[in-house]
Amino acid sequence: MVYVKLYKLEFLPVVVQILSSVYTSWAITVVGLVGQEVNLPCNITADLPNDKPALVLWYKDKSPTPIYTLDARIGPLLQARHSSNDNLVTRAYLTTVNRPATLMLNQVKKEDEGSYRCRVDFNRARTRYTDSILKVIAPPTKLVIKDNNGRILKSLIGPYDEGESLFLKCEVEGGSPMPAVTWWRESVVLDNNYSLEDEGLTVNELKISSLSRHDLMAAFTCCASNNKVSSPLSSTVTLDMNFRPLLLEMEGGRQPLSAGTPTKLNCHSAGSRPPVTITWWKEHLELKTARTTVTNHGNSTISTLIFTPTVEDDNKILSCVAKNVLMPGTILREDRKLKVHYAPLVSLRYSGKSKKSQSITEDTDVYFECLVQSNPRPTGISWMFEGGELHPNSSAGILINNHTLTLKDISRSRRGRYSCTATNSEGKGESGIFFLRVQYPPICISTHIKSFGVAVHEPLHVVCQVDAEPPDVSFRWSFNNTYETLDIVDFESHLTRSRATFTPRNEQDYGTLLCWASNEIGSQKFPCVFNITPVGPPDKPRDCRVQNVTMNSIQIACEEGYHGGLKQHFVLEVLDKNLETIEANLTSDVPVFLLSDLSYKASFEVIVYAVNSEGKSENWIMTINTLSNLVGNDENQWNFPFGPLFVIIGTSFVALIAVLLVIIIVIHIRLRTHSSRKARNRHREITRGSDERLSLKNVTGEIKTMSPLEEERCPDVIPVNEIALDCVDKGSDESVFLITHSSSKSNMSKIPDESSESEGRYTCSNTDCSTSKRVSPPNSENKLYTMRSRVMPGSSTTVLRRVVTQKDDTVVSRGETTKV
């Protein structure tokens, strides 16, 4: 920036060129900073028309020689020639574009300060002068802050302890005129007293006797300035401080603690900067498992200790110590006396005839003592063997008397882990495990007789393993068949394991291998037995069982049978019993199979057998059903495993239903056809003459009149001595009756023109029947009388038309033939 100030100056009268005149001019003051750029004005604008500057000359101070020249006497102004002295050759340039024109000085130096005159000669007008005064200011060049030890301080300083004094010294180098040096805290002036020292340094010292908590992160700024043009030179330091802890509190631990039970203890401290370091101490032992949490911007610190007391911690002192490591002598401490309750501490001690527990043999007595230390006293003591509790059993030789356990005449079955437990209100304590080693002679680990199949001249390796204590045993082998007994010398042994190599030389070298072992206690009573047989097909798999059945999977596991002396593998076949198809065929080196992707709610026949190079074993067969799909399948379809039997039954049922429907339809059609035919026949009979009418009289001689309703009624079963009437067409005026001759004369109507042999009395009873049944009275003639009756409207006479036929003859009526 350029600060310009105008001064009104009065000049003395001078003689310029030829004529002298007295005039008053204004001088322009230009302020510039060292190293920056300044512009000195010069008015080159012509007052007369068609006039222009021809020559521009710049003078400094009272030098008669121009320092800068612009010559436009030849050519236009823009093409004028510029020239300057050596001092300004690269730093000065007169620009005529601006109005007024300016002489630009770059990288101003202190030597450039002075008075400048611009002289402008026009072609027509008289010469014009413009005066300027250049003042060059040199701002301060360097500012540093130091402490009382002369160390230069920058940015964050400290930390200073609470209550400590503060001394800051601000040194400013350079500056013309001398700069003013002041101390500020934010916007407040703390100190404006400065002085000039040797070597041209301007200094201001700031002193604070005692720092307090509110001085934390206070910003102290030193400023130096000697002008209003440029920004002041400044430097700021921020004060960091340390605070001592103000309080310390321990939470928890006042109530009795249980040994072995974790307890949470908190220690809280506040007011320290930086956060305190909290340590836990048990007597003189530091506990390093605490977890520390800092809150509230570091002002509060909480240390959490998960403390698991032990029996030895009872009545010991637990301490919480808070310390600001940067401020020695500011330690806070709080102590707590521990009260610890604990479960019984139990140990087991062996005693017996043998002082060494490793040399106990069978049929000796063993004694154990349970040693208990507890607070409070134990309420019960128990003895444990192999994880199970021991109870007194005199017959088994187990004697328990409070703190002691006696085992009488022990055997190898008593070999194992023993311990004792004690209980009080705090819990249960258990002793360490005492492994009782009972020494005994060797016995076979497996009582099962193993069989091996081997070919002639094929080496066979047989392993014999025994159980013995001590395990350092010696072996011997022998071979026995029906011809001889031989000792086997080709074997190797290590501890309780021996391997013999046996090679059959001919077909008689098959029999039994016997393995014997002995140790320092004795020899094996019964040898380990191995059968050597020729190779052959394997045995059937044993103990096959279904381990898991789901809707679509089955898992089957078996035990291997004898392999027949050769390597065997196992085959599983699955047959769907409904569809009679093979669902799976699997092969495995071990008899364990997993079947998946089976149909649900289906029945399968599972076959398992073993195979070697000599053939296959017998089959193991089982029928297995998969579970039903209770929630439906993923494809939203219903799949039913239809078997052949189900298809036959279903087809028969559908055919039966179809036949029944056809029969019902045919019966219905025939009934309707028969009803229509009878209606037509009845209509023809009504129109016939009265010559066919017959009078039917009742027993009193009166005419029996039958209503149309009575005509349509006829009994289903006519009792003996009565007439059976068959009403063929119910609901009509005309009915057809089949009348059987009866020898009964009572309550019967006589039919006219009937001979005495066939004369009889008839009646119709039990009406509303659709069919009739003939009942022959005793001693009656075997004749049928077919009669047609018609009740005339308005008449009480019933007319019958009869045809008398013999049994099994054909009765013809209305053009129809009916089988009687």
PyMOL commands that set and color helices and strands:
alter all, ss='L'
color gray80, all
select helices_A, chain A and resi 77-79+86-88+110-112+198-200+213-215+311-313+357-359+394-396+412-414+644-686+690-692+708-711
alter helices_A, ss='H'
color red, helices_A
select strands_A, chain A and resi 3-10+14-16+19-21+24-33+38-42+53-60+68-71+81-84+92-95+101-105+114-122+128-146+152-153+155-161+166-176+180-185+188-191+195-196+201-208+219-225+233-242+247-251+257-258+263-270+277-282+285-287+291-295+300-307+317-323+332-337+340-352+360-361+366-375+380-385+388-390+398-401+404-407+416-424+427-430+434-436+438-444+450-453+460-469+474-480+485-488+491-494+497-502+512-518+528-533+542-549+554-559+569-576+581-588+592-595+603-612+615-616+620-625+734-740+749-750+761-762+783-791+798-806+810-813+816-819
alter strands_A, ss='S'
color yellow, strands_A
deselect
rebuild
show_as cartoon
